[in-house]
């Protein structure tokens, strides 16, 4: 019997976070200890409600607890992405759902600390949002660094352009101070799943047509409709990037990507380049490597994993 990888998902549930949660749940490959929420694409309250909605939609609301985290970045104002994700964060899908699931009383930071420190070397953190929660964890419990199995971050871009400014990716840009703290914390295994690879993991109408469960297909179709339209307007491609799901995909199957180790830092004091992930490709700074940077991805293999997972049978132990 295969031992499932123990993970905590940290999300600001917009369109692609929701799909990442669906992949994590439906794949059956991960032991999801809990999901922590944070301000990002939408407010903390909205991200938490959306997360509960998705778990309820999948029928696993009684199995996976949700914990509320930071409601604003460490040192900056909030910066929502309603134009991409819609006013509710998930493109208006599930708007009629009555949400019965509620978040737990324990804070996101305390939950992460409790889980990692009680199971040293066993828990992987999959971060698909601004890194505020993990930064707060490190401020409270710096020693957690040495007890985390791996940190997988959807964020940054090292060879291409940003998606919120010319140089910055959204998750890093929203809370660059938090990202800088996390990158410099000394995690032995920290993987950066950035736009360099997520832009090669695209969901098209043809892919959605391969979904066999009518409810899942309808949800994906509706939730990504505006997202795909925005992506087409910006990039001329009739699809949308599966940014956050790819981070989950890397947790499930690390062989989907090619990684190289570099020193990476985050710019926090630039007028033009705030939030940029700066990768020292030529070792100009002469600093030890701190990040495994994903540079290539097998896009078709990931889409096969994504579609195949969503096509697995839904659990029906909840409403």
Buried (B, 14 or more C-beta within 10 A) or exposed (E): EEEEBBBBBBBBBBBBBBBBBBBBBBBBBBEBBBBBBBBBBBBBEBBBBBBBBBBBBBBBBEEBBBBBBBBBBBEBEBBBBEEBBBEBBBBBBBEEBEBEBEBEEEBBBBBBBBBBBEBEEBBBBBBBBBBBBBBBBBEEBEEBBEBBBBBBBBBBBBEEEBBBBEBBBBBBBBBBBBBBBBBBBEBEEBBBBBBBBBBBBBBBEEBBEBBEBEEBBEBBBBBBBBBBEBBEEEBEEEBBBBBBBBBBBBBBBBEBBEBEEBBBBBBBEEEEBBBBBBBBEEEEEEEEBBBBBBBEBBBEBBBEBBBEBBBBEBEEEBE
